[in-house]
Each structure stands twice: as structure tokens, then as C-alpha cells.
Amino acid sequence: MKNPIIKQAIVFVTLAICAAFSAGVLFFDVVILKDQVKEISATEIIQELFLFATAALFFIHSRRQKTLRGGFILAAGFFGCMLIRELDALFDLIHFGAWVYFASLLALYSLCWAAFTPKTTLQGLNALVADDAFPVLLFGLVVILVFSRLMGLHYIWQAAIAGDNVRLVKNLVEEGTELFGYSLCLLAAIRLCGGKKSFHDA
């Protein structure tokens, strides 16, 4: 598609759908299920599914593109470690804090592969960064790792809201923004791993 106005309109609508979807899942959790977005909730489960899909896409693409393998394995390992962290409650059934060991093993595997194939690592990372979809991935990570954490600070909501609803509002804001970030990362991964087309080639 050559018309830049139509391109950007499609990008806007796609990102807006991601935002609306995140809000819709929160609505389903709180209004329909009467849930407080705990460890087992629609929001948490969808977050984990999105993370799994993102990591899987990068890993599958690393198998298909041998010249880019190292860089895409690093990306897959990064999102895989994030998934393991999200599943910390599950790993706690083994031992409290056990997720750290599993995440460390995955990180070590990814880093070793990248170190032993430096050419494919550099080419893969360059391909990721050069793609038009990369800023969407980067923005998704900022939303997840920075914005959601800051907006989820207990002190902010404790000062703004009185009563027992502080934790509920905190969870809504933090988990809702995280889900939005994960949806952006998955969207970017689909475009990054979808072949030679870039995000703006829709």
C-alpha cells in the first residue's frame, strides 16, 4: 500500500483496537466476573498467552531465518523470561522464587547461542531495529516495564482513594496498562516475523 495517509490510518485503527481490547478485558474481569484482577483472571491469562505467542513467534522465525537466528533467539529468550516472571505464582508451587532459576536458564541459553553465533546475532538485531514495527515493540516495552510500574505505585492510589478500593484500582491500572503493552508487543512481533514486509506495508 503506497498511500501514506491510508497506511497511518490503518496503524492508528490497529493500535486503537489494542487499547480498546485491553479495556474490554478489564471490563469483563471487574464487571462481568466480579473479579479484582488477581493472579487467576482473564487479564492475567491473556497477558500470559500474548507473551507466549510473542516469544514463540520470535523463536519460530529464528528457525526459519538462519542468517538472523542469534538476534531472534535473543528476542525470544527475553520475552520467554518475561513469561516465566508472569508465571511466578505457578513456579512458587515448586519453591518460592523458583521462577528465577528457570528464567536464568533460559537467559543463559539465549546469551550463549548469541555469543557462539555473533554474525547472526548482529544481523538479527539489526533487522529487528531497522524494521518499521520496532518502535511499536519498543513502545510496548516502555508501557510494560516503566509506565505500568509507575502507575501501579501503591502510594499514588492510597493518596487518591480512601477505603478498601485502593488495591483494586491499583491492580486495574497496572494490569490494564500491562495488557495494552503486551498486545503492542504481540502486534509488533507478528509484523516483524511475518516475512519481509514491514509494519507499514499493511
C-alpha positions in Angstrom: 0.0 0.0 0.0 1.6 3.2 -1.2 -0.7 5.9 0.2 0.9 7.2 3.5 -2.4 8.6 4.8 -4.1 5.2 4.5 -1.0 3.5 6.0 -1.1 5.6 9.1 -4.9 5.4 9.4 -4.5 1.6 9.4 -1.8 1.8 12.1 -4.0 4.1 14.2 -7.0 1.9 14.0 -4.9 -1.2 14.8 -3.4 0.4 17.9 -6.8 1.7 18.9 -8.2 -1.8 18.7 -5.4 -3.0 21.0 -6.2 -0.3 23.6 -10.0 -1.0 23.4 -9.3 -4.7 23.7 -7.3 -4.2 26.9 -10.1 -2.0 28.4 -12.7 -4.6 27.4 -10.8 -7.4 29.1 -10.7 -5.3 32.3 -14.4 -4.7 32.0 -15.0 -8.4 31.6 -12.9 -9.2 34.7 -14.4 -6.5 37.0 -18.0 -6.0 35.8 -18.9 -9.5 34.5 -16.8 -11.8 36.6 -16.8 -9.5 39.7 -13.0 -10.3 39.9 -10.3 -8.0 41.3 -7.7 -8.9 38.6 -5.9 -11.4 40.8 -3.3 -14.0 39.8 -6.0 -16.1 38.1 -8.1 -13.7 36.0 -8.9 -13.1 32.3 -6.5 -10.2 32.3 -3.6 -12.3 33.6 -4.3 -15.3 31.5 -4.5 -13.2 28.3 -1.2 -11.4 29.3 0.5 -14.8 29.5 -1.0 -16.0 26.3 0.2 -12.9 24.5 3.7 -13.3 26.0 3.8 -16.9 25.0 2.7 -16.1 21.4 5.3 -13.3 21.2 8.2 -15.5 22.4 7.0 -18.3 20.1 6.9 -16.1 17.0 10.5 -14.9 17.6 11.7 -18.5 18.2 9.9 -19.9 15.1 11.3 -17.1 13.0 14.8 -17.8 14.3 14.5 -21.3 13.0 13.3 -20.1 9.6 15.9 -17.4 9.1 19.3 -18.9 9.8 21.2 -15.7 8.9 19.2 -13.8 11.6 18.9 -16.6 14.2 21.0 -15.3 17.0 19.2 -11.9 17.2 15.8 -13.5 17.1 16.7 -16.1 19.7 17.7 -13.2 22.0 14.3 -11.7 21.4 12.6 -15.0 22.1 14.6 -15.5 25.2 13.8 -12.1 26.5 10.0 -12.5 26.1 10.3 -16.0 27.4 11.9 -14.7 30.6 9.1 -12.2 30.9 6.6 -15.0 30.6 8.3 -17.0 33.3 8.2 -14.0 35.6 4.5 -13.6 34.9 4.0 -17.2 35.9 5.8 -16.8 39.2 2.8 -18.0 41.2 2.9 -21.3 39.3 6.6 -21.7 39.9 6.1 -20.9 43.6 4.3 -24.2 43.9 7.8 -25.8 43.3 9.6 -23.4 45.6 9.2 -19.7 46.4 11.1 -17.7 43.9 11.7 -20.7 41.7 10.9 -18.7 38.6 14.3 -17.0 38.9 16.1 -20.3 38.2 14.1 -21.1 35.1 14.4 -17.6 33.8 18.1 -17.6 34.4 18.5 -20.9 32.5 16.6 -19.5 29.5 18.6 -16.3 29.6 21.8 -18.3 29.7 20.7 -20.4 26.8 19.8 -17.3 24.7 23.0 -15.5 25.6 25.2 -18.5 24.8 23.6 -19.0 21.5 24.0 -15.3 20.7 27.7 -15.4 21.8 28.5 -18.5 19.7 26.9 -17.1 16.6 27.8 -13.4 16.7 27.3 -12.8 13.0 23.6 -14.0 13.0 23.1 -12.2 16.3 24.2 -8.8 14.9 22.3 -9.3 11.7 19.2 -10.4 13.5 19.3 -7.4 15.9 20.0 -5.0 13.0 17.0 -6.5 11.2 14.8 -6.0 14.2 15.8 -2.4 14.9 15.6 -1.4 11.3 12.1 -2.6 10.8 9.2 -0.1 10.9 7.5 -2.4 13.5 10.3 -2.0 16.0 9.1 1.3 17.5 5.8 -0.3 18.3 7.6 -3.1 20.1 9.8 -0.6 21.9 6.7 1.4 23.0 5.0 -1.7 24.2 8.1 -2.5 26.4 8.1 1.0 27.8 4.4 0.6 28.7 5.1 -2.7 30.4 8.4 -2.1 32.2 8.1 1.6 33.1 4.6 3.1 32.7 2.6 0.3 34.3 5.1 0.0 37.2 4.9 3.8 37.9 1.2 3.9 37.6 0.9 0.9 39.8 2.6 2.5 42.8 0.5 1.9 45.8 1.4 5.3 47.3 -0.3 7.2 44.4 -3.6 5.4 44.8 -3.5 5.4 48.5 -3.3 9.2 48.4 -6.1 9.5 45.8 -8.6 6.9 47.0 -9.9 6.2 50.5 -11.2 2.9 51.7 -10.7 -0.7 50.6 -10.7 0.0 46.9 -7.1 1.1 46.7 -5.8 -2.3 45.8 -8.5 -2.9 43.2 -7.8 0.4 41.4 -4.1 -0.1 41.6 -4.5 -3.6 40.0 -6.8 -2.3 37.4 -4.4 0.4 36.3 -1.3 -1.7 36.4 -2.6 -4.8 34.9 -4.6 -3.0 32.3 -1.6 -1.0 31.0 0.5 -4.1 31.1 -2.1 -5.9 28.9 -2.0 -3.0 26.5 1.8 -3.2 26.3 1.7 -7.0 25.7 -0.8 -6.5 22.9 1.5 -4.0 21.3 4.5 -6.3 21.6 2.5 -9.2 20.0 1.3 -6.9 17.2 4.9 -5.9 16.5 6.1 -9.5 16.7 3.5 -10.6 14.1 4.7 -7.9 11.7 8.4 -8.5 12.5 8.1 -12.2 12.0 5.6 -12.1 9.1 8.2 -12.2 6.4 9.9 -9.4 4.5 7.0 -6.9 4.9 7.3 -4.1 7.4 4.7 -2.7 9.7 3.7 0.0 7.3 3.3 -2.4 4.4 -0.1 -3.4 5.6 
